[in-house]
Amino acid sequence: MQLQEFLKQEAIKLGLCQQWQDEWGNPDVDELCQKFIRGQDFCIKHNFPNVGHIREYFKREDLERNGIYCQPDVVASSVGQKNVIAMGNAMVDVYVPEDSICDIYVRHDSKVNLHVGDRAFVYVTMRDNGMLEIKSKGQGAKIKSSAFSGTIDKVELIDTIHYK
């Protein structure tokens, strides 16, 4: 069974909705990564696919090209990506250029060091034991967060925090 079919069948067992089943198609690696990003609510709820499966089935460079970071003991760098997911025990330096928008998920035991350019907008979702450290915030930049759990350093630089 090919990877995309295996993942689809596993997701169906977890309750994947009919619309996603119908639209699944025959995705390549990048499309699978985009499904993972778009379906974060489902993936978080079911811890699917888990970090072990992601590390086993996907190459690091394919994941990181799509903004997904899960490698342990390596400091990765994300520059200008629209979506970033830090999971497992990843350590990621995220650079959001001026006038950009970025959506970040900090999950499991991962750590994100955030550098935000002028007039950029960043939304961060904190989960599990994730850690967010705001290293720099440019003029007119906005950072908003939904903190379900985890730790935010320099919380005073967050414009809005929603605790769930």
N, C-alpha and C positions, 0 to 999 in steps of 0.2 A: 504494500500500500504506500502511495506517495505521501510525502509530508503534508501537503495541503489537504488531502482527503482524510488523513489520520487526525489532523487538528479539527477539521470540520466535524467528524464523527464524535470526537471527544467533547467538543462544544455542544453538540446536539444532546449528548447524554446529560450535560449540565443545564440544559434548558434554552439553548440558542433559539431565538425567535424565528418564526417562519420567514419573515422578510430577509433576514440575514442568510438563512439557508438558501432561499431562492436566488439571492444576489451573489452567492459565494463564488461561482465561476471556477476558473482554474488559475488561481493567483500564483505569481512568481514570488521570489523571496521578498522583494521590496513591497509588493502588494500585501503579502502576509504581515509584514511589519506595520504597514499603514492600517490594516484591519485591527491589529493589536492596539495601536494608538487610538483609533476611533472608538474602539470598544472597551476603553479602560474601565468603565463602570462595571461591565460584565466580568472583565478579567480580574479586577480587584475583588469583586464579590466572591468569585470562585477560585481565586489564586491560580488562574489559568492563562496561558500555560505557566507552570511553575519555573522558577529560576533555573533549576537543574535541566529541565527540558529545553529551555531557551539556549542555555550554554551548549547543550548536546547537539541540537538540531540546526543552529544558526552560527555562521561565522561572525566573529567580533566585528570585522570591518563592515559587514552588511548591516548589523544592528546599529553601529555607531553612525553610519551614513544616514540612517533613518531616525537618529536621535534617541536610541535605546541603549542604555548603559547598564551592564550587570556584571562586569568582570571584577573580581576581587584584587586587591593589592596593586592596582594600577590607577594612576591619576589620569583620567581622560579629560579631553577638552572639547567643549561644544561652542562653536562660534556661529552666531546668526541662524541657528535652527529655530523653526517655528514651534516645534514640540520637542520636549526633552522628558524622558522617563529614566529616572535613576532607581535601580532596584537591586535586590540582593545586598551586597555590601560594597557597591560601587562608590568611587570617589570621583566627582565630576566638577570641573571648573566650567561654569556656564557664563558665556559672554554674550549679552544681548546688546547689539549695536544701537546707536541712536536712531530714533524714529521707527523702531521695530516692535513687534509683538511676539511674545513667547508664552507658551503654556507649559508648566513644569509639574511633574509628579515626582515626589520624593517618597520612596517606599522602602519597606523592610529596614535594613540597617545602613542604608546608603547615606552619603553626605554630599551636599551640593554647596559649592562656594559660588555665590552669585555676584556678577559684575554687570550693572545696568547702565546703559548709555543715556544721554540726554533725551528727554521726551519719549522714552521707551515705555511700553506697558507690559507688565509681567503678572501672570496669575499662577500662584503656586498652590498645589494640593499636597498637604502633609499627611502621611500615613505611617502607621506602625512606629518604629523607632528612628525614622528618618531624621536627618539634621540638615538645617538650612543656615548658612552663614552669609550674611549680606556683606560683601567686601567693599562695594562701591555703588553709589546711586547717583546718577547724573541729574542735572538740573531739569526740573519738570517731569521727571520719571515717576511712574506710578507702579507700586507693587501691592497686589491684593492676594489674600490667602484664605483658603479653607483649611483649618487645622483640625483634623480628626484626632491626631495624636502627633508625636514627634516633638522636636525642639527647634525653635527659631532663635538664633542669636541676633542681637540688634533689632529686636521686635519693634522698637520705636520708629524704624524706617519703613515699616509696613503701613500702607495707607488704610487698609481695611482687613480685619481678621474675622472670619466667621468660624466659630467653634461648633463642631457638630457632635 
